[in-house]
């Protein structure tokens, strides 16, 4: 999915699904906590602002942790936890 279509509101929702703080996301993504705080203060459905590599790092960290970003499909964009394989 293109980073340009992921909103900061989706980032916040993904963080919430994982139970992550801004500190957790900062540690996992390599993006500073103040930068995450500034981005999240916007609280918008607009695409992530700032440098493209910042958004890419945030999305990559959340996806690695098991979040799937759902594109706008008539029902609105969103996030969900990826389906996990069966445990044996």
PyMOL Python script that loads the backbone (N, CA, C, O; Angstrom):
from pymol import cmd

cmd.read_pdbstr("""\
ATOM      1  N   UNK A   1       0.851  -1.178   0.000  1.00  0.00           N
ATOM      2  CA  UNK A   1       0.000   0.000   0.000  1.00  0.00           C
ATOM      3  C   UNK A   1       0.889   1.231   0.000  1.00  0.00           C
ATOM      4  O   UNK A   1       1.938   1.260   0.643  1.00  0.00           O
ATOM      5  N   UNK A   2       0.461   2.223  -0.714  1.00  0.00           N
ATOM      6  CA  UNK A   2       1.218   3.466  -0.780  1.00  0.00           C
ATOM      7  C   UNK A   2       1.164   4.191   0.559  1.00  0.00           C
ATOM      8  O   UNK A   2       0.101   4.314   1.167  1.00  0.00           O
ATOM      9  N   UNK A   3       2.300   4.662   1.003  1.00  0.00           N
ATOM     10  CA  UNK A   3       2.373   5.417   2.251  1.00  0.00           C
ATOM     11  C   UNK A   3       1.503   6.669   2.163  1.00  0.00           C
ATOM     12  O   UNK A   3       1.018   7.153   3.186  1.00  0.00           O
ATOM     13  N   UNK A   4       1.301   7.192   0.973  1.00  0.00           N
ATOM     14  CA  UNK A   4       0.539   8.423   0.823  1.00  0.00           C
ATOM     15  C   UNK A   4      -0.927   8.252   1.191  1.00  0.00           C
ATOM     16  O   UNK A   4      -1.611   9.247   1.433  1.00  0.00           O
ATOM     17  N   UNK A   5      -1.426   7.035   1.240  1.00  0.00           N
ATOM     18  CA  UNK A   5      -2.832   6.808   1.530  1.00  0.00           C
ATOM     19  C   UNK A   5      -3.080   6.460   2.992  1.00  0.00           C
ATOM     20  O   UNK A   5      -4.226   6.215   3.368  1.00  0.00           O
ATOM     21  N   UNK A   6      -2.069   6.431   3.812  1.00  0.00           N
ATOM     22  CA  UNK A   6      -2.229   6.086   5.223  1.00  0.00           C
ATOM     23  C   UNK A   6      -2.254   7.378   6.036  1.00  0.00           C
ATOM     24  O   UNK A   6      -1.376   8.233   5.911  1.00  0.00           O
ATOM     25  N   UNK A   7      -3.283   7.493   6.869  1.00  0.00           N
ATOM     26  CA  UNK A   7      -3.465   8.723   7.648  1.00  0.00           C
ATOM     27  C   UNK A   7      -2.860   8.574   9.046  1.00  0.00           C
ATOM     28  O   UNK A   7      -2.598   7.467   9.518  1.00  0.00           O
ATOM     29  N   UNK A   8      -2.652   9.704   9.679  1.00  0.00           N
ATOM     30  CA  UNK A   8      -2.148   9.683  11.052  1.00  0.00           C
ATOM     31  C   UNK A   8      -3.183   9.069  11.978  1.00  0.00           C
ATOM     32  O   UNK A   8      -2.825   8.459  12.986  1.00  0.00           O
ATOM     33  N   UNK A   9      -4.459   9.219  11.654  1.00  0.00           N
ATOM     34  CA  UNK A   9      -5.508   8.585  12.453  1.00  0.00           C
ATOM     35  C   UNK A   9      -5.355   7.055  12.395  1.00  0.00           C
ATOM     36  O   UNK A   9      -5.578   6.375  13.397  1.00  0.00           O
ATOM     37  N   UNK A  10      -4.980   6.519  11.237  1.00  0.00           N
ATOM     38  CA  UNK A  10      -4.726   5.076  11.127  1.00  0.00           C
ATOM     39  C   UNK A  10      -3.500   4.681  11.951  1.00  0.00           C
ATOM     40  O   UNK A  10      -3.485   3.619  12.573  1.00  0.00           O
ATOM     41  N   UNK A  11      -2.482   5.528  11.955  1.00  0.00           N
ATOM     42  CA  UNK A  11      -1.290   5.256  12.760  1.00  0.00           C
ATOM     43  C   UNK A  11      -1.673   5.181  14.233  1.00  0.00           C
ATOM     44  O   UNK A  11      -1.257   4.263  14.939  1.00  0.00           O
ATOM     45  N   UNK A  12      -2.461   6.139  14.695  1.00  0.00           N
ATOM     46  CA  UNK A  12      -2.889   6.152  16.099  1.00  0.00           C
ATOM     47  C   UNK A  12      -3.734   4.925  16.425  1.00  0.00           C
ATOM     48  O   UNK A  12      -3.579   4.329  17.491  1.00  0.00           O
ATOM     49  N   UNK A  13      -4.629   4.547  15.510  1.00  0.00           N
ATOM     50  CA  UNK A  13      -5.469   3.365  15.733  1.00  0.00           C
ATOM     51  C   UNK A  13      -4.616   2.100  15.778  1.00  0.00           C
ATOM     52  O   UNK A  13      -4.861   1.213  16.596  1.00  0.00           O
ATOM     53  N   UNK A  14      -3.628   2.016  14.911  1.00  0.00           N
ATOM     54  CA  UNK A  14      -2.739   0.852  14.886  1.00  0.00           C
ATOM     55  C   UNK A  14      -1.955   0.747  16.191  1.00  0.00           C
ATOM     56  O   UNK A  14      -1.792  -0.337  16.750  1.00  0.00           O
ATOM     57  N   UNK A  15      -1.479   1.886  16.660  1.00  0.00           N
ATOM     58  CA  UNK A  15      -0.745   1.918  17.928  1.00  0.00           C
ATOM     59  C   UNK A  15      -1.643   1.438  19.060  1.00  0.00           C
ATOM     60  O   UNK A  15      -1.204   0.687  19.932  1.00  0.00           O
ATOM     61  N   UNK A  16      -2.872   1.861  19.046  1.00  0.00           N
ATOM     62  CA  UNK A  16      -3.828   1.475  20.076  1.00  0.00           C
ATOM     63  C   UNK A  16      -4.121  -0.027  20.028  1.00  0.00           C
ATOM     64  O   UNK A  16      -4.188  -0.677  21.071  1.00  0.00           O
ATOM     65  N   UNK A  17      -4.294  -0.577  18.832  1.00  0.00           N
ATOM     66  CA  UNK A  17      -4.537  -2.023  18.700  1.00  0.00           C
ATOM     67  C   UNK A  17      -3.404  -2.848  19.314  1.00  0.00           C
ATOM     68  O   UNK A  17      -3.628  -3.902  19.909  1.00  0.00           O
ATOM     69  N   UNK A  18      -2.200  -2.344  19.151  1.00  0.00           N
ATOM     70  CA  UNK A  18      -1.031  -3.055  19.689  1.00  0.00           C
ATOM     71  C   UNK A  18      -0.800  -2.777  21.166  1.00  0.00           C
ATOM     72  O   UNK A  18      -0.018  -3.468  21.820  1.00  0.00           O
ATOM     73  N   UNK A  19      -1.488  -1.753  21.695  1.00  0.00           N
ATOM     74  CA  UNK A  19      -1.247  -1.353  23.078  1.00  0.00           C
ATOM     75  C   UNK A  19       0.082  -0.638  23.233  1.00  0.00           C
ATOM     76  O   UNK A  19       0.694  -0.668  24.301  1.00  0.00           O
ATOM     77  N   UNK A  20       0.524   0.001  22.165  1.00  0.00           N
ATOM     78  CA  UNK A  20       1.810   0.693  22.158  1.00  0.00           C
ATOM     79  C   UNK A  20       1.659   2.151  22.558  1.00  0.00           C
ATOM     80  O   UNK A  20       0.673   2.806  22.218  1.00  0.00           O
ATOM     81  N   UNK A  21       2.641   2.643  23.278  1.00  0.00           N
ATOM     82  CA  UNK A  21       2.757   4.068  23.572  1.00  0.00           C
ATOM     83  C   UNK A  21       3.523   4.732  22.422  1.00  0.00           C
ATOM     84  O   UNK A  21       4.027   4.056  21.525  1.00  0.00           O
ATOM     85  N   UNK A  22       3.599   6.049  22.467  1.00  0.00           N
ATOM     86  CA  UNK A  22       4.442   6.740  21.487  1.00  0.00           C
ATOM     87  C   UNK A  22       5.893   6.322  21.654  1.00  0.00           C
ATOM     88  O   UNK A  22       6.632   6.233  20.673  1.00  0.00           O
ATOM     89  N   UNK A  23       6.307   6.064  22.888  1.00  0.00           N
ATOM     90  CA  UNK A  23       7.681   5.589  23.132  1.00  0.00           C
ATOM     91  C   UNK A  23       7.932   4.258  22.436  1.00  0.00           C
ATOM     92  O   UNK A  23       8.988   4.054  21.835  1.00  0.00           O
ATOM     93  N   UNK A  24       6.960   3.353  22.518  1.00  0.00           N
ATOM     94  CA  UNK A  24       7.108   2.040  21.875  1.00  0.00           C
ATOM     95  C   UNK A  24       7.263   2.197  20.363  1.00  0.00           C
ATOM     96  O   UNK A  24       8.134   1.579  19.751  1.00  0.00           O
ATOM     97  N   UNK A  25       6.406   3.035  19.769  1.00  0.00           N
ATOM     98  CA  UNK A  25       6.491   3.247  18.326  1.00  0.00           C
ATOM     99  C   UNK A  25       7.807   3.918  17.954  1.00  0.00           C
ATOM    100  O   UNK A  25       8.412   3.579  16.937  1.00  0.00           O
ATOM    101  N   UNK A  26       8.249   4.860  18.768  1.00  0.00           N
ATOM    102  CA  UNK A  26       9.522   5.531  18.503  1.00  0.00           C
ATOM    103  C   UNK A  26      10.672   4.518  18.515  1.00  0.00           C
ATOM    104  O   UNK A  26      11.533   4.532  17.635  1.00  0.00           O
ATOM    105  N   UNK A  27      10.674   3.651  19.513  1.00  0.00           N
ATOM    106  CA  UNK A  27      11.740   2.653  19.614  1.00  0.00           C
ATOM    107  C   UNK A  27      11.714   1.684  18.433  1.00  0.00           C
ATOM    108  O   UNK A  27      12.765   1.338  17.894  1.00  0.00           O
ATOM    109  N   UNK A  28      10.529   1.249  18.033  1.00  0.00           N
ATOM    110  CA  UNK A  28      10.417   0.266  16.953  1.00  0.00           C
ATOM    111  C   UNK A  28      10.659   0.851  15.571  1.00  0.00           C
ATOM    112  O   UNK A  28      11.108   0.149  14.665  1.00  0.00           O
ATOM    113  N   UNK A  29      10.360   2.140  15.408  1.00  0.00           N
ATOM    114  CA  UNK A  29      10.465   2.750  14.084  1.00  0.00           C
ATOM    115  C   UNK A  29      11.738   3.558  13.863  1.00  0.00           C
ATOM    116  O   UNK A  29      12.137   3.788  12.722  1.00  0.00           O
ATOM    117  N   UNK A  30      12.376   3.988  14.946  1.00  0.00           N
ATOM    118  CA  UNK A  30      13.527   4.863  14.810  1.00  0.00           C
ATOM    119  C   UNK A  30      13.139   6.318  14.595  1.00  0.00           C
ATOM    120  O   UNK A  30      13.998   7.158  14.324  1.00  0.00           O
ATOM    121  N   UNK A  31      11.848   6.622  14.713  1.00  0.00           N
ATOM    122  CA  UNK A  31      11.360   8.000  14.597  1.00  0.00           C
ATOM    123  C   UNK A  31      11.259   8.555  16.013  1.00  0.00           C
ATOM    124  O   UNK A  31      10.800   7.856  16.917  1.00  0.00           O
ATOM    125  N   UNK A  32      11.676   9.788  16.218  1.00  0.00           N
ATOM    126  CA  UNK A  32      11.690  10.342  17.568  1.00  0.00           C
ATOM    127  C   UNK A  32      10.277  10.503  18.125  1.00  0.00           C
ATOM    128  O   UNK A  32       9.320  10.725  17.383  1.00  0.00           O
ATOM    129  N   UNK A  33      10.171  10.385  19.450  1.00  0.00           N
ATOM    130  CA  UNK A  33       8.878  10.563  20.107  1.00  0.00           C
ATOM    131  C   UNK A  33       8.314  11.962  19.857  1.00  0.00           C
ATOM    132  O   UNK A  33       7.116  12.078  19.597  1.00  0.00           O
ATOM    133  N   UNK A  34       9.119  13.038  19.920  1.00  0.00           N
ATOM    134  CA  UNK A  34       8.559  14.361  19.618  1.00  0.00           C
ATOM    135  C   UNK A  34       7.972  14.452  18.204  1.00  0.00           C
ATOM    136  O   UNK A  34       6.954  15.112  17.998  1.00  0.00           O
ATOM    137  N   UNK A  35       8.603  13.797  17.239  1.00  0.00           N
ATOM    138  CA  UNK A  35       8.070  13.803  15.873  1.00  0.00           C
ATOM    139  C   UNK A  35       6.743  13.070  15.824  1.00  0.00           C
ATOM    140  O   UNK A  35       5.796  13.550  15.201  1.00  0.00           O
ATOM    141  N   UNK A  36       6.659  11.928  16.463  1.00  0.00           N
ATOM    142  CA  UNK A  36       5.404  11.175  16.505  1.00  0.00           C
ATOM    143  C   UNK A  36       4.325  12.016  17.183  1.00  0.00           C
ATOM    144  O   UNK A  36       3.190  12.071  16.708  1.00  0.00           O
ATOM    145  N   UNK A  37       4.667  12.661  18.272  1.00  0.00           N
ATOM    146  CA  UNK A  37       3.716  13.512  18.978  1.00  0.00           C
ATOM    147  C   UNK A  37       3.205  14.649  18.109  1.00  0.00           C
ATOM    148  O   UNK A  37       2.013  14.954  18.115  1.00  0.00           O
ATOM    149  N   UNK A  38       4.112  15.279  17.358  1.00  0.00           N
ATOM    150  CA  UNK A  38       3.697  16.379  16.471  1.00  0.00           C
ATOM    151  C   UNK A  38       2.767  15.864  15.370  1.00  0.00           C
ATOM    152  O   UNK A  38       1.762  16.501  15.056  1.00  0.00           O
ATOM    153  N   UNK A  39       3.101  14.716  14.789  1.00  0.00           N
ATOM    154  CA  UNK A  39       2.246  14.156  13.749  1.00  0.00           C
ATOM    155  C   UNK A  39       0.870  13.789  14.301  1.00  0.00           C
ATOM    156  O   UNK A  39      -0.153  14.089  13.686  1.00  0.00           O
ATOM    157  N   UNK A  40       0.854  13.140  15.462  1.00  0.00           N
ATOM    158  CA  UNK A  40      -0.412  12.691  16.038  1.00  0.00           C
ATOM    159  C   UNK A  40      -1.266  13.846  16.548  1.00  0.00           C
ATOM    160  O   UNK A  40      -2.481  13.695  16.683  1.00  0.00           O
ATOM    161  N   UNK A  41      -0.669  14.975  16.830  1.00  0.00           N
ATOM    162  CA  UNK A  41      -1.435  16.132  17.295  1.00  0.00           C
ATOM    163  C   UNK A  41      -2.358  16.670  16.204  1.00  0.00           C
ATOM    164  O   UNK A  41      -3.329  17.366  16.501  1.00  0.00           O
ATOM    165  N   UNK A  42      -2.064  16.357  14.967  1.00  0.00           N
ATOM    166  CA  UNK A  42      -2.869  16.817  13.836  1.00  0.00           C
ATOM    167  C   UNK A  42      -4.215  16.093  13.810  1.00  0.00           C
ATOM    168  O   UNK A  42      -5.221  16.713  13.464  1.00  0.00           O
ATOM    169  N   UNK A  43      -4.274  14.805  14.161  1.00  0.00           N
ATOM    170  CA  UNK A  43      -5.492  14.002  14.229  1.00  0.00           C
ATOM    171  C   UNK A  43      -6.368  14.210  13.006  1.00  0.00           C
ATOM    172  O   UNK A  43      -7.450  14.791  13.095  1.00  0.00           O
ATOM    173  N   UNK A  44      -5.903  13.741  11.887  1.00  0.00           N
ATOM    174  CA  UNK A  44      -6.580  13.968  10.619  1.00  0.00           C
ATOM    175  C   UNK A  44      -6.658  12.681   9.813  1.00  0.00           C
ATOM    176  O   UNK A  44      -5.889  11.742  10.024  1.00  0.00           O
ATOM    177  N   UNK A  45      -7.604  12.663   8.888  1.00  0.00           N
ATOM    178  CA  UNK A  45      -7.685  11.568   7.933  1.00  0.00           C
ATOM    179  C   UNK A  45      -6.853  11.867   6.690  1.00  0.00           C
ATOM    180  O   UNK A  45      -6.847  11.091   5.735  1.00  0.00           O
ATOM    181  N   UNK A  46      -6.151  13.004   6.713  1.00  0.00           N
ATOM    182  CA  UNK A  46      -5.256  13.330   5.611  1.00  0.00           C
ATOM    183  C   UNK A  46      -4.042  12.414   5.672  1.00  0.00           C
ATOM    184  O   UNK A  46      -3.717  11.880   6.733  1.00  0.00           O
ATOM    185  N   UNK A  47      -3.367  12.230   4.533  1.00  0.00           N
ATOM    186  CA  UNK A  47      -2.144  11.409   4.541  1.00  0.00           C
ATOM    187  C   UNK A  47      -1.109  11.942   5.518  1.00  0.00           C
ATOM    188  O   UNK A  47      -1.100  13.128   5.847  1.00  0.00           O
ATOM    189  N   UNK A  48      -0.245  11.058   5.973  1.00  0.00           N
ATOM    190  CA  UNK A  48       0.829  11.432   6.896  1.00  0.00           C
ATOM    191  C   UNK A  48       1.652  12.551   6.274  1.00  0.00           C
ATOM    192  O   UNK A  48       2.060  12.459   5.116  1.00  0.00           O
ATOM    193  N   UNK A  49       1.895  13.605   7.043  1.00  0.00           N
ATOM    194  CA  UNK A  49       2.698  14.719   6.558  1.00  0.00           C
ATOM    195  C   UNK A  49       4.170  14.487   6.860  1.00  0.00           C
ATOM    196  O   UNK A  49       4.558  13.427   7.352  1.00  0.00           O
ATOM    197  N   UNK A  50       4.965  15.472   6.566  1.00  0.00           N
ATOM    198  CA  UNK A  50       6.404  15.390   6.849  1.00  0.00           C
ATOM    199  C   UNK A  50       7.165  14.650   5.776  1.00  0.00           C
ATOM    200  O   UNK A  50       6.691  14.478   4.652  1.00  0.00           O
ATOM    201  N   UNK A  51       8.348  14.218   6.144  1.00  0.00           N
ATOM    202  CA  UNK A  51       9.219  13.516   5.202  1.00  0.00           C
ATOM    203  C   UNK A  51       8.659  12.131   4.908  1.00  0.00           C
ATOM    204  O   UNK A  51       8.205  11.448   5.827  1.00  0.00           O
ATOM    205  N   UNK A  52       8.680  11.702   3.650  1.00  0.00           N
ATOM    206  CA  UNK A  52       8.150  10.379   3.300  1.00  0.00           C
ATOM    207  C   UNK A  52       8.803   9.241   4.088  1.00  0.00           C
ATOM    208  O   UNK A  52       8.133   8.279   4.462  1.00  0.00           O
ATOM    209  N   UNK A  53      10.100   9.351   4.337  1.00  0.00           N
ATOM    210  CA  UNK A  53      10.784   8.263   5.053  1.00  0.00           C
ATOM    211  C   UNK A  53      10.306   8.131   6.501  1.00  0.00           C
ATOM    212  O   UNK A  53      10.394   7.053   7.089  1.00  0.00           O
ATOM    213  N   UNK A  54       9.808   9.210   7.067  1.00  0.00           N
ATOM    214  CA  UNK A  54       9.258   9.145   8.427  1.00  0.00           C
ATOM    215  C   UNK A  54       7.995   8.287   8.433  1.00  0.00           C
ATOM    216  O   UNK A  54       7.860   7.374   9.247  1.00  0.00           O
ATOM    217  N   UNK A  55       7.081   8.583   7.527  1.00  0.00           N
ATOM    218  CA  UNK A  55       5.860   7.793   7.413  1.00  0.00           C
ATOM    219  C   UNK A  55       6.148   6.337   7.087  1.00  0.00           C
ATOM    220  O   UNK A  55       5.519   5.432   7.634  1.00  0.00           O
ATOM    221  N   UNK A  56       7.100   6.120   6.196  1.00  0.00           N
ATOM    222  CA  UNK A  56       7.465   4.754   5.816  1.00  0.00           C
ATOM    223  C   UNK A  56       7.996   3.982   7.016  1.00  0.00           C
ATOM    224  O   UNK A  56       7.671   2.806   7.181  1.00  0.00           O
ATOM    225  N   UNK A  57       8.799   4.613   7.848  1.00  0.00           N
ATOM    226  CA  UNK A  57       9.348   3.951   9.035  1.00  0.00           C
ATOM    227  C   UNK A  57       8.248   3.606  10.036  1.00  0.00           C
ATOM    228  O   UNK A  57       8.265   2.530  10.633  1.00  0.00           O
ATOM    229  N   UNK A  58       7.290   4.519  10.221  1.00  0.00           N
ATOM    230  CA  UNK A  58       6.181   4.257  11.139  1.00  0.00           C
ATOM    231  C   UNK A  58       5.333   3.090  10.652  1.00  0.00           C
ATOM    232  O   UNK A  58       5.011   2.183  11.420  1.00  0.00           O
ATOM    233  N   UNK A  59       4.978   3.116   9.381  1.00  0.00           N
ATOM    234  CA  UNK A  59       4.151   2.053   8.809  1.00  0.00           C
ATOM    235  C   UNK A  59       4.883   0.718   8.865  1.00  0.00           C
ATOM    236  O   UNK A  59       4.287  -0.296   9.228  1.00  0.00           O
ATOM    237  N   UNK A  60       6.156   0.703   8.514  1.00  0.00           N
ATOM    238  CA  UNK A  60       6.926  -0.544   8.521  1.00  0.00           C
ATOM    239  C   UNK A  60       6.987  -1.151   9.919  1.00  0.00           C
ATOM    240  O   UNK A  60       6.851  -2.365  10.071  1.00  0.00           O
ATOM    241  N   UNK A  61       7.189  -0.324  10.936  1.00  0.00           N
ATOM    242  CA  UNK A  61       7.258  -0.837  12.314  1.00  0.00           C
ATOM    243  C   UNK A  61       5.924  -1.425  12.740  1.00  0.00           C
ATOM    244  O   UNK A  61       5.883  -2.480  13.373  1.00  0.00           O
ATOM    245  N   UNK A  62       4.838  -0.754  12.401  1.00  0.00           N
ATOM    246  CA  UNK A  62       3.512  -1.243  12.788  1.00  0.00           C
ATOM    247  C   UNK A  62       3.143  -2.512  12.023  1.00  0.00           C
ATOM    248  O   UNK A  62       2.556  -3.433  12.592  1.00  0.00           O
ATOM    249  N   UNK A  63       3.483  -2.563  10.746  1.00  0.00           N
ATOM    250  CA  UNK A  63       3.217  -3.779   9.967  1.00  0.00           C
ATOM    251  C   UNK A  63       4.045  -4.952  10.481  1.00  0.00           C
ATOM    252  O   UNK A  63       3.553  -6.078  10.551  1.00  0.00           O
ATOM    253  N   UNK A  64       5.285  -4.695  10.837  1.00  0.00           N
ATOM    254  CA  UNK A  64       6.135  -5.760  11.378  1.00  0.00           C
ATOM    255  C   UNK A  64       5.555  -6.315  12.681  1.00  0.00           C
ATOM    256  O   UNK A  64       5.735  -7.491  12.997  1.00  0.00           O
ATOM    257  N   UNK A  65       4.863  -5.463  13.429  1.00  0.00           N
ATOM    258  CA  UNK A  65       4.256  -5.872  14.698  1.00  0.00           C
ATOM    259  C   UNK A  65       2.918  -6.584  14.498  1.00  0.00           C
ATOM    260  O   UNK A  65       2.327  -7.078  15.458  1.00  0.00           O
ATOM    261  N   UNK A  66       2.440  -6.638  13.249  1.00  0.00           N
ATOM    262  CA  UNK A  66       1.231  -7.398  12.972  1.00  0.00           C
ATOM    263  C   UNK A  66       0.005  -6.601  12.589  1.00  0.00           C
ATOM    264  O   UNK A  66      -1.101  -7.141  12.590  1.00  0.00           O
ATOM    265  N   UNK A  67       0.169  -5.330  12.260  1.00  0.00           N
ATOM    266  CA  UNK A  67      -0.957  -4.495  11.859  1.00  0.00           C
ATOM    267  C   UNK A  67      -1.097  -4.527  10.338  1.00  0.00           C
ATOM    268  O   UNK A  67      -0.105  -4.497   9.609  1.00  0.00           O
ATOM    269  N   UNK A  68      -2.337  -4.590   9.878  1.00  0.00           N
ATOM    270  CA  UNK A  68      -2.635  -4.447   8.450  1.00  0.00           C
ATOM    271  C   UNK A  68      -3.383  -3.133   8.264  1.00  0.00           C
ATOM    272  O   UNK A  68      -4.330  -2.846   8.995  1.00  0.00           O
ATOM    273  N   UNK A  69      -2.963  -2.344   7.296  1.00  0.00           N
ATOM    274  CA  UNK A  69      -3.645  -1.112   6.959  1.00  0.00           C
ATOM    275  C   UNK A  69      -4.654  -1.420   5.872  1.00  0.00           C
ATOM    276  O   UNK A  69      -4.311  -2.014   4.850  1.00  0.00           O
ATOM    277  N   UNK A  70      -5.904  -1.018   6.089  1.00  0.00           N
ATOM    278  CA  UNK A  70      -6.997  -1.300   5.172  1.00  0.00           C
ATOM    279  C   UNK A  70      -7.256  -0.039   4.356  1.00  0.00           C
ATOM    280  O   UNK A  70      -7.497   1.028   4.921  1.00  0.00           O
ATOM    281  N   UNK A  71      -7.206  -0.154   3.035  1.00  0.00           N
ATOM    282  CA  UNK A  71      -7.415   1.030   2.198  1.00  0.00           C
ATOM    283  C   UNK A  71      -8.878   1.460   2.188  1.00  0.00           C
ATOM    284  O   UNK A  71      -9.772   0.696   2.554  1.00  0.00           O
ATOM    285  N   UNK A  72      -9.098   2.685   1.768  1.00  0.00           N
ATOM    286  CA  UNK A  72     -10.453   3.198   1.555  1.00  0.00           C
ATOM    287  C   UNK A  72     -11.129   2.280   0.536  1.00  0.00           C
ATOM    288  O   UNK A  72     -10.609   2.067  -0.559  1.00  0.00           O
ATOM    289  N   UNK A  73     -12.275   1.749   0.901  1.00  0.00           N
ATOM    290  CA  UNK A  73     -12.967   0.822  -0.004  1.00  0.00           C
ATOM    291  C   UNK A  73     -14.470   1.065  -0.006  1.00  0.00           C
ATOM    292  O   UNK A  73     -15.255   0.147  -0.243  1.00  0.00           O
ATOM    293  N   UNK A  74     -14.852   2.272   0.251  1.00  0.00           N
ATOM    294  CA  UNK A  74     -16.268   2.586   0.329  1.00  0.00           C
ATOM    295  C   UNK A  74     -16.778   2.568   1.759  1.00  0.00           C
ATOM    296  O   UNK A  74     -17.778   3.212   2.075  1.00  0.00           O
ATOM    297  N   UNK A  75     -16.092   1.832   2.623  1.00  0.00           N
ATOM    298  CA  UNK A  75     -16.470   1.767   4.025  1.00  0.00           C
ATOM    299  C   UNK A  75     -15.524   2.547   4.908  1.00  0.00           C
ATOM    300  O   UNK A  75     -15.693   2.585   6.127  1.00  0.00           O
ATOM    301  N   UNK A  76     -14.541   3.162   4.312  1.00  0.00           N
ATOM    302  CA  UNK A  76     -13.567   3.936   5.070  1.00  0.00           C
ATOM    303  C   UNK A  76     -12.284   3.156   5.305  1.00  0.00           C
ATOM    304  O   UNK A  76     -12.294   1.933   5.441  1.00  0.00           O
ATOM    305  N   UNK A  77     -11.200   3.880   5.349  1.00  0.00           N
ATOM    306  CA  UNK A  77      -9.900   3.277   5.618  1.00  0.00           C
ATOM    307  C   UNK A  77      -9.846   2.838   7.076  1.00  0.00           C
ATOM    308  O   UNK A  77     -10.590   3.354   7.910  1.00  0.00           O
ATOM    309  N   UNK A  78      -8.969   1.887   7.387  1.00  0.00           N
ATOM    310  CA  UNK A  78      -8.865   1.428   8.760  1.00  0.00           C
ATOM    311  C   UNK A  78      -7.618   0.618   9.009  1.00  0.00           C
ATOM    312  O   UNK A  78      -6.688   0.617   8.203  1.00  0.00           O
ATOM    313  N   UNK A  79      -7.607  -0.073  10.137  1.00  0.00           N
ATOM    314  CA  UNK A  79      -6.505  -0.953  10.516  1.00  0.00           C
ATOM    315  C   UNK A  79      -7.082  -2.191  11.192  1.00  0.00           C
ATOM    316  O   UNK A  79      -8.192  -2.164  11.724  1.00  0.00           O
ATOM    317  N   UNK A  80      -6.327  -3.254  11.164  1.00  0.00           N
ATOM    318  CA  UNK A  80      -6.695  -4.466  11.891  1.00  0.00           C
ATOM    319  C   UNK A  80      -5.427  -5.245  12.190  1.00  0.00           C
ATOM    320  O   UNK A  80      -4.378  -5.021  11.586  1.00  0.00           O
ATOM    321  N   UNK A  81      -5.547  -6.160  13.133  1.00  0.00           N
ATOM    322  CA  UNK A  81      -4.426  -7.052  13.404  1.00  0.00           C
ATOM    323  C   UNK A  81      -4.439  -8.156  12.367  1.00  0.00           C
ATOM    324  O   UNK A  81      -5.496  -8.684  12.018  1.00  0.00           O
ATOM    325  N   UNK A  82      -3.270  -8.500  11.880  1.00  0.00           N
ATOM    326  CA  UNK A  82      -3.152  -9.546  10.866  1.00  0.00           C
ATOM    327  C   UNK A  82      -3.583 -10.873  11.461  1.00  0.00           C
ATOM    328  O   UNK A  82      -3.399 -11.135  12.650  1.00  0.00           O
ATOM    329  N   UNK A  83      -4.152 -11.688  10.622  1.00  0.00           N
ATOM    330  CA  UNK A  83      -4.556 -13.021  11.046  1.00  0.00           C
ATOM    331  C   UNK A  83      -3.302 -13.832  11.354  1.00  0.00           C
ATOM    332  O   UNK A  83      -2.381 -13.920  10.542  1.00  0.00           O
ATOM    333  N   UNK A  84      -3.291 -14.407  12.514  1.00  0.00           N
ATOM    334  CA  UNK A  84      -2.145 -15.213  12.930  1.00  0.00           C
ATOM    335  C   UNK A  84      -2.362 -16.660  12.526  1.00  0.00           C
ATOM    336  O   UNK A  84      -3.497 -17.131  12.457  1.00  0.00           O
ATOM    337  N   UNK A  85      -1.267 -17.363  12.258  1.00  0.00           N
ATOM    338  CA  UNK A  85      -1.361 -18.786  11.940  1.00  0.00           C
ATOM    339  C   UNK A  85      -1.797 -19.565  13.183  1.00  0.00           C
ATOM    340  O   UNK A  85      -1.658 -19.088  14.309  1.00  0.00           O
ATOM    341  N   UNK A  86      -2.323 -20.763  12.961  1.00  0.00           N
ATOM    342  CA  UNK A  86      -2.743 -21.609  14.082  1.00  0.00           C
ATOM    343  C   UNK A  86      -1.541 -22.012  14.919  1.00  0.00           C
ATOM    344  O   UNK A  86      -0.475 -22.336  14.395  1.00  0.00           O
ATOM    345  N   UNK A  87      -1.734 -21.984  16.226  1.00  0.00           N
ATOM    346  CA  UNK A  87      -0.690 -22.480  17.116  1.00  0.00           C
ATOM    347  C   UNK A  87      -0.883 -23.978  17.274  1.00  0.00           C
ATOM    348  O   UNK A  87      -2.010 -24.467  17.341  1.00  0.00           O
ATOM    349  N   UNK A  88       0.206 -24.687  17.333  1.00  0.00           N
ATOM    350  CA  UNK A  88       0.112 -26.148  17.461  1.00  0.00           C
ATOM    351  C   UNK A  88       0.175 -26.558  18.878  1.00  0.00           C
ATOM    352  O   UNK A  88       0.110 -27.749  19.179  1.00  0.00           O
TER     353      UNK A  88
END
""", "prot")
cmd.dss("prot")
cmd.show_as("cartoon", "prot")
cmd.util.cbc("prot")
cmd.orient("prot")
